[in-house]
Amino acid sequence: MVTNSIKAIRFQNKNRVAILAELDKEKRRLIQNSSMNNPGASIPLSRPALNKDFRDHAEQQHIAAQQKAALQHAHAHSSGFFITQDSSFGNLILPVLPRLDPPPPAE
């Protein structure tokens, strides 16, 4: 059940990234067309670095919100322990196994 909700969250995140990329492409096309139609109006409408920083910050906040939701869902529906952690495989949360002391040596 947790896996399905995490997959759904990942799918939503990919859709948002694709939509943002498409909007950025369309904006660049409109800026290019307006500068061709009005050669004197070549004032840039935005700062690419600032927009990228804003997008990165917004994406990080979105991921943090997803991690929090996934963590709350896991704690509510599982008896295990979970932590938020960046993962090479895109996992928002990871299960944690407690370390147990080794049994005393048999005599």
C-alpha positions as CSV (number, residue, x, y, z in Angstrom):
1,M,0.0,0.0,0.0
2,V,2.8,2.4,0.8
3,T,4.6,1.5,-2.4
4,N,1.5,2.4,-4.5
5,S,1.2,5.8,-2.8
6,I,4.9,6.5,-3.3
7,K,4.6,5.5,-7.0
8,A,1.6,7.9,-7.3
9,I,3.6,10.7,-5.7
10,R,6.6,10.0,-8.1
11,F,4.3,10.0,-11.1
12,Q,2.7,13.4,-10.0
13,N,6.2,14.8,-9.5
14,K,7.3,13.7,-13.0
15,N,4.2,15.3,-14.4
16,R,4.8,18.6,-12.7
17,V,8.4,18.7,-13.9
18,A,7.3,18.0,-17.5
19,I,4.7,20.7,-17.3
20,L,7.2,23.2,-15.9
21,A,9.6,22.3,-18.7
22,E,6.9,22.8,-21.3
23,L,5.9,26.1,-19.9
24,D,9.5,27.3,-19.8
25,K,9.9,26.3,-23.5
26,E,6.7,28.1,-24.5
27,K,7.8,31.2,-22.6
28,R,11.2,31.2,-24.4
29,R,9.4,30.9,-27.7
30,L,7.1,33.8,-26.9
31,I,10.0,36.0,-25.8
32,Q,11.9,35.1,-29.0
33,N,8.8,35.9,-31.2
34,S,8.2,39.2,-29.4
35,S,11.8,40.3,-29.9
36,M,11.6,39.5,-33.6
37,N,8.3,41.4,-34.0
38,N,9.6,44.4,-32.0
39,P,13.4,44.7,-32.6
40,G,13.6,47.8,-30.3
41,A,11.9,45.8,-27.4
42,S,14.8,43.5,-26.7
43,I,14.6,44.0,-22.9
44,P,14.8,40.6,-21.3
45,L,11.6,39.8,-19.4
46,S,13.2,37.5,-16.9
47,R,16.5,36.3,-15.4
48,P,17.1,32.7,-16.3
49,A,19.3,32.1,-13.3
50,L,16.8,33.6,-10.9
51,N,14.0,31.5,-12.5
52,K,16.1,28.3,-12.2
53,D,16.9,29.0,-8.6
54,F,13.2,29.7,-7.8
55,R,12.2,26.5,-9.6
56,D,14.8,24.5,-7.8
57,H,13.7,25.9,-4.4
58,A,10.0,25.2,-5.2
59,E,10.9,21.6,-6.3
60,Q,12.8,21.1,-3.0
61,Q,9.9,22.3,-1.0
62,H,7.6,20.0,-2.9
63,I,9.9,17.0,-2.3
64,A,10.1,17.9,1.4
65,A,6.3,18.0,1.5
66,Q,6.1,14.6,-0.2
67,Q,8.7,13.1,2.2
68,K,6.7,14.3,5.1
69,A,3.4,12.9,3.7
70,A,5.1,9.6,2.9
71,L,6.7,9.4,6.4
72,Q,3.4,10.1,8.1
73,H,1.6,7.5,6.0
74,A,4.3,4.9,6.7
75,H,4.2,5.5,10.5
76,A,0.4,5.4,10.5
77,H,0.2,2.1,8.5
78,S,3.3,0.2,9.6
79,S,4.9,-1.0,12.7
80,G,8.4,-0.3,11.3
81,F,10.6,2.8,11.6
82,F,11.3,5.1,8.7
83,I,13.5,8.1,8.0
84,T,13.6,10.7,5.2
85,Q,16.8,10.3,3.2
86,D,18.0,11.2,-0.2
87,S,18.2,8.0,-2.2
88,S,20.0,7.2,-5.5
89,F,16.8,5.3,-6.4
90,G,14.3,8.1,-5.8
91,N,12.9,6.7,-2.6
92,L,11.4,9.4,-0.4
93,I,11.7,7.4,2.9
94,L,13.8,4.5,3.9
95,P,13.1,1.8,6.5
96,V,15.4,1.6,9.5
97,L,16.4,-1.6,11.1
98,P,17.4,-1.3,14.8
99,R,20.8,-2.7,15.8
100,L,20.6,-5.4,18.3
101,D,23.4,-6.2,20.7
102,P,24.9,-9.6,19.9
103,P,24.0,-12.4,22.3
104,P,26.5,-13.2,25.0
105,P,28.9,-16.0,24.1
106,A,27.8,-19.4,25.0
107,E,29.8,-21.0,27.8
